[in-house]
Amino acid sequence: MGHATVLLELDGVRLLTDPLLRQRVGHLRRRSERIELDSLGDLDAVLISHSHHDHLDLPSLRMLDRDTRLIVAPDVAPLVAKLGFEQVTVLAQGEATQLGPVRVSATAAEHGGRRGLFGPRLDAVGFLCEAGDTRTYFAGDTDLFDEMRELAPLDLALLPVWGWGPSLGGGHLDPKGAAEALELLRPRVAVPIHWGTLYPIGPSRLRDFLLHEPPRAFARHAARHTPEVEVRIVEPGGSTNLAR
């Protein structure tokens, strides 16, 4: 769906990650196509990895039905408490919950920071979703961490490869770092996310390059580091099918 928002369907269970459904967030404007809410269908759960504004967007959550189950990192829970969702499951690193045939586990993530300039420091998680013997990893936002190798092997890795502007701070994967993560995760298929969607308002001669180049740079690095991994570049709004 764009940025870190991915709609996963695993054995009939529909999961939406880090929903960012608006056209504009603060000084960031969506550069990809508008998300039509009808395209989300009936959701079984929403996964929220951490509380940064481009991953936990409260106005986007208000667009969803309140009977949708939220599965959130611990620091997210107080921020969604007043939205009126009937089911909020908090998962710290190493904890898991069941959604029909799908088991959702919270993983480590190397990504700190604050929500706002003066907010408290907050932690992040990733999510491992297992349906039978199919294993999907959604990294949220993270840098490399040693425990990645404990998640291997995977069928699908959804890895961030950039951000929303001309530079990256700490706690993020760039195209080269995401390719190095493949050596630890050993997925069958990798789909780069967290690119091509948001950019600061205002003119920039770098915009077109940064909106399109990061996933392609990731694919080139991956071909050198882990040629056995299939990299699929799915444009924001696109979809792909992962046959068993």
C-alpha positions as CSV (number, residue, x, y, z in Angstrom):
1,M,0.0,0.0,0.0
2,G,3.1,2.3,0.3
3,H,5.7,3.1,2.9
4,A,5.5,0.4,5.6
5,T,1.8,-0.3,5.0
6,V,1.4,-3.8,3.6
7,L,-1.8,-5.9,3.3
8,L,-0.9,-9.6,3.9
9,E,-3.3,-12.5,3.3
10,L,-2.1,-15.7,4.9
11,D,-4.4,-18.7,4.9
12,G,-7.4,-16.4,4.6
13,V,-6.3,-14.1,7.5
14,R,-5.9,-10.5,6.4
15,L,-3.3,-8.4,8.2
16,L,-2.5,-4.7,7.7
17,T,0.9,-3.4,8.8
18,D,1.7,0.1,10.1
19,P,-1.3,1.8,8.3
20,L,-0.6,5.2,6.8
21,L,-3.7,5.9,4.7
22,R,-3.7,9.6,4.4
23,Q,-2.4,11.9,1.6
24,R,-0.4,14.1,4.0
25,V,1.3,13.6,7.4
26,G,2.8,16.8,8.8
27,H,5.3,18.1,6.2
28,L,5.2,14.8,4.2
29,R,3.0,14.3,1.2
30,R,2.1,11.0,-0.4
31,R,3.6,10.7,-3.9
32,S,2.1,7.4,-4.7
33,E,-1.6,6.7,-5.5
34,R,-4.3,7.4,-3.0
35,I,-5.3,4.4,-0.9
36,E,-9.0,3.5,-1.4
37,L,-10.3,2.2,1.9
38,D,-12.6,-0.3,0.1
39,S,-9.5,-2.0,-1.2
40,L,-8.6,-3.1,2.4
41,G,-11.6,-5.4,2.7
42,D,-12.3,-7.1,6.0
43,L,-9.3,-7.0,8.2
44,D,-8.5,-9.6,10.9
45,A,-5.8,-7.5,12.6
46,V,-3.6,-4.4,12.2
47,L,0.1,-4.8,13.3
48,I,1.8,-1.6,14.6
49,S,5.6,-1.9,15.0
50,H,6.3,1.4,16.8
51,S,5.1,4.9,17.5
52,H,6.8,7.1,15.0
53,H,4.3,9.2,13.1
54,D,4.9,7.5,9.8
55,H,4.1,4.1,11.3
56,L,1.5,5.0,14.0
57,D,-0.8,7.5,12.3
58,L,-3.8,8.0,14.6
59,P,-6.0,9.7,11.9
60,S,-5.4,6.6,9.7
61,L,-6.5,4.3,12.5
62,R,-9.7,6.4,13.0
63,M,-10.6,5.4,9.4
64,L,-10.8,1.7,10.4
65,D,-13.7,-0.2,12.0
66,R,-13.4,-0.2,15.8
67,D,-13.9,-4.0,15.9
68,T,-10.6,-4.5,14.1
69,R,-8.1,-6.1,16.3
70,L,-4.9,-4.1,16.9
71,I,-1.6,-6.0,17.7
72,V,0.9,-3.4,18.9
73,A,4.3,-2.8,20.4
74,P,4.1,-2.0,24.2
75,D,4.9,1.7,23.7
76,V,2.0,2.0,21.2
77,A,-0.7,0.8,23.5
78,P,-1.1,4.1,25.6
79,L,-1.3,6.1,22.4
80,V,-4.2,4.1,20.9
81,A,-6.1,3.6,24.1
82,K,-8.5,6.4,23.5
83,L,-9.4,5.5,20.0
84,G,-12.2,3.0,21.0
85,F,-10.8,-0.2,19.5
86,E,-12.5,-3.2,21.2
87,Q,-9.4,-5.5,21.0
88,V,-5.9,-4.3,21.6
89,T,-3.2,-7.0,22.0
90,V,0.2,-5.9,23.3
91,L,3.2,-7.9,22.2
92,A,6.7,-7.4,23.6
93,Q,9.7,-9.0,22.0
94,G,9.4,-12.7,22.2
95,E,5.6,-12.8,22.9
96,A,3.0,-14.2,20.4
97,T,-0.7,-14.4,19.8
98,Q,-2.9,-16.5,17.5
99,L,-5.3,-15.4,14.8
100,G,-7.0,-18.5,13.5
101,P,-4.4,-20.4,11.6
102,V,-1.8,-17.6,11.8
103,R,0.6,-17.1,14.7
104,V,2.0,-13.6,15.1
105,S,5.2,-13.1,17.2
106,A,6.9,-9.9,18.1
107,T,10.6,-9.8,17.2
108,A,13.5,-7.6,18.1
109,A,14.1,-4.4,16.2
110,E,17.1,-2.0,16.3
111,H,15.2,1.3,16.1
112,G,14.7,3.8,18.8
113,G,13.8,7.5,18.9
114,R,11.0,9.7,20.1
115,R,7.4,10.5,19.1
116,G,7.8,14.2,18.7
117,L,10.8,16.4,19.6
118,F,10.3,16.2,23.3
119,G,8.5,12.8,23.8
120,P,9.9,9.9,25.8
121,R,12.3,7.5,24.1
122,L,10.3,4.6,22.6
123,D,11.1,1.0,21.5
124,A,10.1,-0.9,18.4
125,V,9.4,-4.5,17.4
126,G,9.1,-6.4,14.1
127,F,6.6,-9.2,13.5
128,L,7.0,-12.8,12.4
129,C,3.7,-14.2,10.9
130,E,3.5,-18.0,10.6
131,A,0.8,-19.8,8.8
132,G,1.5,-23.6,8.8
133,D,5.0,-23.9,7.5
134,T,4.9,-20.4,5.8
135,R,7.0,-17.8,7.5
136,T,6.7,-14.0,6.8
137,Y,8.8,-11.3,8.5
138,F,7.7,-7.7,8.6
139,A,10.6,-5.6,9.9
140,G,8.8,-2.3,10.5
141,D,11.8,0.0,10.9
142,T,15.1,-1.4,12.0
143,D,18.9,-1.6,11.5
144,L,20.8,-4.8,11.4
145,F,20.8,-6.9,14.6
146,D,22.4,-10.3,15.3
147,E,19.1,-12.0,16.3
148,M,17.9,-11.7,12.7
149,R,19.6,-15.0,12.1
150,E,17.2,-16.6,14.6
151,L,14.3,-15.9,12.3
152,A,15.7,-17.8,9.4
153,P,14.7,-19.5,7.2
154,L,11.8,-17.4,5.8
155,D,9.5,-17.6,2.9
156,L,9.1,-13.8,2.7
157,A,11.0,-10.8,4.2
158,L,9.5,-7.3,4.0
159,L,12.5,-5.1,4.5
160,P,12.7,-1.3,4.7
161,V,15.3,0.0,2.3
162,W,15.0,3.8,2.7
163,G,12.8,6.4,4.4
164,W,10.9,9.6,3.4
165,G,13.6,12.1,2.6
166,P,17.1,12.7,1.2
167,S,19.0,11.1,4.1
168,L,18.6,8.3,6.7
169,G,19.3,8.6,10.5
170,G,20.4,5.8,12.7
171,G,18.2,2.7,13.2
172,H,17.4,2.3,9.5
173,L,18.3,-0.1,6.8
174,D,19.6,1.4,3.5
175,P,19.8,-0.7,0.3
176,K,23.2,-2.2,1.2
177,G,22.2,-2.9,4.8
178,A,19.0,-4.5,3.8
179,A,20.9,-6.8,1.4
180,E,23.3,-7.7,4.3
181,A,20.2,-8.6,6.3
182,L,19.3,-11.2,3.7
183,E,22.4,-13.2,4.6
184,L,21.0,-13.5,8.2
185,L,17.4,-14.0,7.4
186,R,17.7,-16.3,4.4
187,P,14.3,-15.7,2.9
188,R,13.1,-17.3,-0.3
189,V,11.6,-14.0,-1.5
190,A,12.4,-10.4,-0.4
191,V,10.1,-7.4,-1.0
192,P,11.6,-4.0,-0.3
193,I,9.3,-1.6,1.5
194,H,9.5,1.9,3.1
195,W,10.3,3.8,-0.1
196,G,8.6,5.6,-3.0
197,T,5.6,6.9,-1.0
198,L,6.3,10.0,1.1
199,Y,8.5,13.0,0.5
200,P,8.8,16.4,2.2
201,I,6.7,19.2,0.7
202,G,8.7,21.5,-1.6
203,P,10.7,21.3,-4.8
204,S,13.7,19.0,-4.9
205,R,15.8,17.8,-7.8
206,L,16.6,14.6,-5.9
207,R,13.0,13.6,-5.4
208,D,12.5,11.4,-8.4
209,F,15.8,9.6,-7.8
210,L,15.0,8.9,-4.2
211,L,11.4,7.8,-4.8
212,H,12.5,5.1,-7.3
213,E,16.2,4.2,-6.9
214,P,16.4,2.6,-3.4
215,P,14.6,-0.7,-4.2
216,R,16.6,-1.1,-7.3
217,A,19.9,-0.5,-5.5
218,F,18.8,-3.1,-2.9
219,A,18.2,-5.6,-5.7
220,R,21.6,-5.0,-7.1
221,H,23.3,-5.5,-3.7
222,A,21.2,-8.6,-3.1
223,A,22.2,-10.1,-6.4
224,R,25.9,-9.8,-5.2
225,H,25.4,-10.9,-1.6
226,T,22.6,-13.5,-1.8
227,P,21.9,-14.4,-5.5
228,E,19.7,-17.3,-4.2
229,V,17.1,-14.8,-2.8
230,E,14.4,-13.6,-5.3
231,V,13.9,-9.9,-4.9
232,R,10.5,-8.6,-6.0
233,I,10.0,-4.9,-6.4
234,V,6.3,-4.2,-5.8
235,E,5.4,-0.6,-6.6
236,P,3.2,1.1,-4.0
237,G,-0.4,0.0,-4.8
238,G,0.8,-3.2,-6.5
239,S,0.6,-6.8,-5.3
240,T,2.3,-10.2,-5.7
241,N,1.4,-13.8,-5.0
242,L,3.8,-16.1,-3.1
243,A,3.0,-19.7,-4.1
244,R,3.9,-22.3,-1.5
